[in-house]
């Protein structure tokens, strides 16, 4: 609940969902790196902040993905919902990394490339396939 009101305010003040996606993803990217680099007694707080960034991220990603779909909004929503299931192997990969590194804290490195991909999406990826508007 501590992130609900500030997150709602962040998303309400931002006219464009890509701004909210960028902010929340940077929170996640930085927290995932710090969680791995600091001693575990401090790292646990940054893992908790990952949850804050992730909880605020879903709404703006959905809004950004649904923009400009027109007649394909229903299909786009269905694909985005199926993408949730596509992320199901990630906990298995996380467990494999934990076993490989021998430390659950180091396994959080798996978050870093995922956040980098979301950053790509927030900055450029959502524009793929859109026609350039002539002014």
RAGIKA-V213114 format. One record per backbone hydrogen bond with DSSP energy under -1.0 kcal/mol. CO is the residue of the C=O (numbers start at 1). NH is the residue of the N-H. Records with the same first field share a line. If there is no record, write none. Layout:
CO->NH ; NH
This chain:
3->7
4->8
5->9
6->10
7->11
8->12
9->13
10->14
16->19
17->21
18->22
19->23
20->24
21->25
22->26
23->27
24->28
25->29
26->30
27->31
28->32
29->33
30->34
31->35
33->37
34->38
39->42 ; 43
40->44
42->45
43->47
44->48
45->49
46->50
47->51
48->52
49->53
50->54
51->55
52->56
54->58
57->61
58->62
59->63
60->64
61->65
62->66
66->69
69->72
70->73
72->76
73->77
74->78
75->79
76->80
77->81
78->82
79->83
82->86
85->88
87->90
89->93
90->94
91->95
92->96
93->97
94->98
95->99
96->100
97->101
98->102
103->107
105->108
106->109
107->110
108->111
111->115
112->116
113->117
114->118
115->119
116->120
117->121
118->122
119->123
120->124 ; 125
121->126
124->127
125->128
127->130
